[in-house]
Amino acid sequence: MPRLDNCHQQFIHALQKEKWKIDSKPLYLKLRGYEFYIDVVARRLSSASEEIVLIIEVKCFPENRSQQEQLYTAIGQFEIYRDILEAYQLADKLYIAIPLHAYEGVFQAIGSKMIEKANIKLIVFDVEKEEIVQWLPPL
């Protein structure tokens, strides 16, 4: 199993503050001999008492690494995961969680049009406060 990004726990705390229950293990998928792990499966009841399930890949965008390369990796990983999840009819539940500094930086500068065109769902969170800042599109 791959190592989790360094802001993973802060993101989990942010979800828990919003009453999400977190599965204890990442989502494991296997396709044609390749293994994939998506970081978080989160669940909570809607106002209509229906279970909402989200599948979330957490990307921390450390500032000491190329933000552009990390953007490429995040978008590519999202696209691959979405294609795999389509076979399970779960593609619409997939999100990428990113820190506020990445959203205000590389995503606004060069990624916003790609995100929109590719219909990528984002959860923007504040690493320091461990809070969700924005859901794109709104949940």
C-alpha positions as CSV (number, residue, x, y, z in Angstrom):
1,M,0.0,0.0,0.0
2,P,1.4,3.4,-0.9
3,R,2.4,6.0,1.7
4,L,-0.2,8.6,2.5
5,D,0.5,12.3,1.8
6,N,1.7,14.3,4.8
7,C,-1.5,16.4,5.2
8,H,-3.7,13.3,5.2
9,Q,-4.6,13.4,8.9
10,Q,-5.4,17.1,8.8
11,F,-7.8,16.4,6.0
12,I,-9.4,13.6,7.9
13,H,-9.9,15.9,10.9
14,A,-11.5,18.5,8.7
15,L,-14.0,15.9,7.4
16,Q,-14.7,14.6,10.9
17,K,-15.5,18.2,12.0
18,E,-18.2,18.1,9.3
19,K,-19.6,14.8,10.7
20,W,-18.2,12.5,8.0
21,K,-17.4,9.0,9.1
22,I,-14.1,7.7,7.6
23,D,-13.6,4.1,6.6
24,S,-10.6,2.6,8.3
25,K,-8.8,1.6,5.1
26,P,-8.3,3.2,1.7
27,L,-10.4,2.0,-1.2
28,Y,-8.5,-0.9,-3.0
29,L,-9.0,-1.5,-6.7
30,K,-7.4,-3.9,-9.0
31,L,-7.4,-3.7,-12.8
32,R,-5.6,-6.0,-15.2
33,G,-2.9,-6.9,-12.6
34,Y,-2.4,-3.3,-11.4
35,E,-3.3,-2.2,-7.9
36,F,-4.7,1.2,-6.9
37,Y,-5.5,2.7,-3.5
38,I,-7.6,5.7,-3.2
39,D,-7.0,7.5,0.1
40,V,-10.3,8.1,1.8
41,V,-13.8,6.7,1.8
42,A,-16.1,9.1,3.7
43,R,-19.8,8.5,4.6
44,R,-22.6,10.5,6.2
45,L,-26.3,10.8,6.1
46,S,-28.0,13.4,4.0
47,S,-30.9,15.5,5.4
48,A,-33.2,12.9,3.7
49,S,-31.4,10.1,5.7
50,E,-29.8,8.7,2.6
51,E,-26.1,7.7,2.8
52,I,-23.7,9.9,0.9
53,V,-20.4,8.2,0.0
54,L,-17.4,10.1,-1.2
55,I,-14.1,8.6,-2.5
56,I,-11.3,11.1,-2.1
57,E,-7.7,11.3,-3.2
58,V,-5.7,13.6,-0.9
59,K,-2.9,15.7,-2.5
60,C,-0.9,18.0,-0.3
61,F,1.2,19.9,-2.8
62,P,4.3,20.4,-0.6
63,E,5.7,23.8,-1.4
64,N,9.3,22.5,-1.7
65,R,8.3,20.5,-4.8
66,S,7.2,21.7,-8.3
67,Q,3.6,22.8,-8.0
68,Q,3.2,22.3,-11.8
69,E,4.4,18.7,-11.7
70,Q,2.1,18.0,-8.7
71,L,-0.8,19.4,-10.7
72,Y,-0.1,17.1,-13.6
73,T,0.1,14.1,-11.2
74,A,-3.1,15.0,-9.4
75,I,-5.1,15.5,-12.6
76,G,-3.7,12.4,-14.2
77,Q,-4.3,10.3,-11.1
78,F,-7.9,11.6,-10.9
79,E,-8.6,10.7,-14.5
80,I,-7.2,7.2,-14.1
81,Y,-9.2,6.6,-10.9
82,R,-12.4,8.0,-12.5
83,D,-12.0,5.6,-15.4
84,I,-11.6,2.7,-13.1
85,L,-14.5,3.7,-10.9
86,E,-16.8,4.0,-13.9
87,A,-16.8,0.2,-14.1
88,Y,-18.2,0.1,-10.6
89,Q,-20.6,3.0,-11.2
90,L,-18.8,5.1,-8.6
91,A,-17.0,7.7,-10.8
92,D,-19.4,10.5,-9.7
93,K,-18.3,10.0,-6.1
94,L,-14.6,10.8,-6.7
95,Y,-13.0,14.0,-5.4
96,I,-9.5,15.4,-5.0
97,A,-8.8,17.1,-1.7
98,I,-6.2,19.9,-1.9
99,P,-4.8,22.5,0.5
100,L,-5.9,26.1,0.2
101,H,-2.4,27.2,-0.8
102,A,-2.5,24.9,-3.9
103,Y,-6.0,26.0,-4.8
104,E,-5.1,29.7,-4.5
105,G,-1.8,29.0,-6.3
106,V,-1.3,26.5,-9.1
107,F,-5.0,25.6,-9.5
108,Q,-6.1,29.3,-9.9
109,A,-3.1,30.1,-12.1
110,I,-3.1,27.3,-14.6
111,G,-5.4,24.5,-13.5
112,S,-8.9,26.1,-13.2
113,K,-9.8,25.7,-16.8
114,M,-8.6,22.1,-16.9
115,I,-10.5,21.4,-13.7
116,E,-13.7,22.8,-15.2
117,K,-13.3,21.0,-18.6
118,A,-12.4,17.7,-17.1
119,N,-15.3,18.0,-14.5
120,I,-12.9,17.3,-11.6
121,K,-14.5,17.7,-8.2
122,L,-12.4,19.4,-5.5
123,I,-12.4,19.7,-1.8
124,V,-10.3,22.6,-0.7
125,F,-9.1,22.5,2.9
126,D,-7.1,24.6,5.3
127,V,-4.3,22.4,6.6
128,E,-3.5,24.6,9.7
129,K,-7.2,25.0,10.9
130,E,-8.1,21.5,9.7
131,E,-11.3,22.8,8.1
132,I,-13.0,22.4,4.8
133,V,-12.9,25.7,3.0
134,Q,-14.8,24.9,-0.2
135,W,-16.5,22.1,-2.2
136,L,-16.3,22.5,-5.9
137,P,-18.9,22.0,-7.1
138,P,-20.9,22.7,-3.9
139,L,-21.9,19.4,-2.2
